[in-house]
């Protein structure tokens, strides 16, 4: 019997991606909708391609996290959210809830931490697909967890499973935290050790097994590398705390089967009409995506 599939989407990251990937769209009343449409098309494609048991979408909470307290410069390079994007995030959340999917955010924690905790809580019952453009999420891969990384826009997804990761990097996902701590993660404004890029970091972690193993064997390193690591040791230790994701947050999460017939279609279609998403409504009315049934055979014909 095929494993049940749970799709977990990095909502905050991917709505940003949709915002910049798609042309600017507005309704006849001037309501911006481009990011909403791009995000919604991605969700429909995931439903069609993976037929998940359910979909969980996580969002960053506006409250600062312990990472901002640990390092003031954390994510400081990011520009303020565009005014046109703010209302679209709320619209996406509303649509997701109208469609019957699970939406999560938690004060004091990032969406990435929620993804890690959802994965850990669900993986005994599901094969988990993490949809995100953030490669720090590679640390969450295991035999039951796959990463789907957007390549162009938000609908073309590259699948990275445990076997492919280990083949490409020659390390385990758990060691990825130490790689990023050494080389840095520009997307979060985390600086690495000067002179140590990703390839060198992977080589060191592969050779010595971990950050602790590197520290214990500093005398074996080339002088320049040893000096750079010694002078940035505290920074790397702090980087590890910033990069490591929580996987055991106390989530109030009950994952029930998503069923189209349970969706309040009147409310959903009314919202789609306001957004002027006529083609999306047509797709859902026909219960088909890409000429294949979007829903299970048992739900066909139960409009």
Secondary structure as UniProt FT lines:
FT   STRAND          5..10
FT   HELIX           11..21
FT   TURN            28..29
FT   HELIX           34..50
FT   STRAND          54..58
FT   HELIX           66..70
FT   TURN            72..77
FT   HELIX           83..98
FT   TURN            99..100
FT   STRAND          102..104
FT   TURN            107..108
FT   HELIX           111..122
FT   TURN            123..125
FT   STRAND          127..131
FT   HELIX           135..140
FT   TURN            143..144
FT   STRAND          145..152
FT   TURN            153..155
FT   STRAND          156..160
FT   HELIX           162..169
FT   HELIX           173..175
FT   HELIX           176..183
FT   STRAND          184..185
FT   HELIX           186..188
FT   STRAND          190..191
FT   TURN            194..195
FT   HELIX           198..208
FT   HELIX           211..216
FT   HELIX           218..220
FT   HELIX           223..231
FT   HELIX           233..243
FT   HELIX           260..262
FT   HELIX           265..275
FT   HELIX           278..286
FT   STRAND          288..289
FT   TURN            290..291
FT   STRAND          292..293
FT   HELIX           297..299
FT   TURN            300..301
//
